[in-house]
Amino acid sequence: MTGFYTGIDTSAGTISSYADKTFYGFFMDVNTGKLTISVINDNSEVSLPQDNMTRPTDYQQFIWSSDALNFLWDSNGHLQVQFL
């Protein structure tokens, strides 16, 4: 998989450098087209997709950020991200 998280080494099991950041995970239900964005910033465990095996419940994209992010749709139907 490629995208926001390209280059993150997940082989070590934990990524301590992301511990103080907020996780934003993007999941689209292919049956309904509904986009869900998970926001996790309470030290909960995050399950990342594996490169060699994808499941229907995996995040399609994700990002960690030390900035608060706000998501909105523009008039053309494109998802925009604002740093707060």
Backbone hydrogen bonds in HBPLUS format (Angstrom, degrees):
<---DONOR---> <-ACCEPTOR-->    atom                        ^
c    i                          cat <-CA-CA->   ^        H-A-AA   ^      H-
h    n   atom  resd res      DA  || num        DHA   H-A  angle D-A-AA Bond
n    s   type  num  typ     dist DA aas  dist angle  dist       angle   num
A0006-THR N   A0003-GLY O   3.24 MM   3  5.60 169.5  2.25 119.6 119.4     1
A0008-ILE N   A0005-TYR O   3.12 MM   3  5.77 159.5  2.17 146.0 143.7     2
A0013-GLY N   A0010-THR O   3.40 MM   3  5.92 164.0  2.43 112.4 116.8     3
A0018-TYR N   A0015-ILE O   3.17 MM   3  5.89 166.8  2.19 120.8 124.9     4
A0019-ALA N   A0016-SER O   3.15 MM   3  5.24 169.2  2.16 112.1 114.8     5
A0021-LYS N   A0018-TYR O   3.11 MM   3  5.34 165.1  2.14 117.4 119.3     6
A0022-THR N   A0065-SER O   2.93 MM  43  5.35 167.5  1.94 147.4 143.8     7
A0065-SER N   A0022-THR O   2.91 MM  43  5.35 151.8  1.99 144.5 153.6     8
A0023-PHE N   A0040-ILE O   2.89 MM  17  5.05 173.0  1.89 153.4 151.6     9
A0040-ILE N   A0023-PHE O   2.91 MM  17  5.05 162.0  1.95 144.0 150.0    10
A0024-TYR N   A0063-ILE O   2.83 MM  39  5.36 158.9  1.87 165.9 172.6    11
A0063-ILE N   A0024-TYR O   2.95 MM  39  5.36 149.1  2.04 144.8 154.8    12
A0025-GLY N   A0038-SER O   2.89 MM  13  4.92 156.1  1.95 137.5 145.4    13
A0038-SER N   A0025-GLY O   2.77 MM  13  4.92 156.2  1.83 147.9 152.3    14
A0026-PHE N   A0061-GLN O   2.82 MM  35  5.21 176.2  1.82 158.9 157.6    15
A0060-GLN N   A0026-PHE O   2.82 MM  34  5.88 144.7  1.94 160.1 171.9    16
A0027-PHE N   A0036-THR O   2.88 MM   9  5.22 161.5  1.92 159.4 163.7    17
A0036-THR N   A0027-PHE O   2.76 MM   9  5.22 166.4  1.78 160.0 164.9    18
A0029-ASP N   A0034-LYS O   3.00 MM   5  5.42 160.7  2.03 153.3 153.7    19
A0033-GLY N   A0029-ASP O   2.66 MM   4  5.30 152.0  1.73 160.8 168.1    20
A0053-MET N   A0050-GLN O   3.42 MM   3  5.36 160.8  2.46 101.1 106.7    21
A0058-ASP N   A0055-ARG O   3.09 MM   3  5.39 170.2  2.10 117.4 119.9    22
A0084-LEU N   A0068-ALA O   2.83 MM  16  5.26 172.4  1.84 153.9 153.5    23
A0070-ASN N   A0082-GLN O   2.84 MM  12  5.01 152.2  1.91 145.9 153.6    24
A0082-GLN N   A0070-ASN O   2.76 MM  12  5.01 160.9  1.80 153.0 158.4    25
A0072-LEU N   A0080-GLN O   3.04 MM   8  5.29 155.9  2.10 141.4 147.5    26
A0080-GLN N   A0072-LEU O   2.66 MM   8  5.29 168.5  1.67 170.5 174.2    27
A0074-ASP N   A0078-HIS O   2.89 MM   4  5.44 158.0  1.94 149.5 156.1    28
A0077-GLY N   A0074-ASP O   3.01 MM   3  5.37 164.9  2.03 116.0 119.6    29
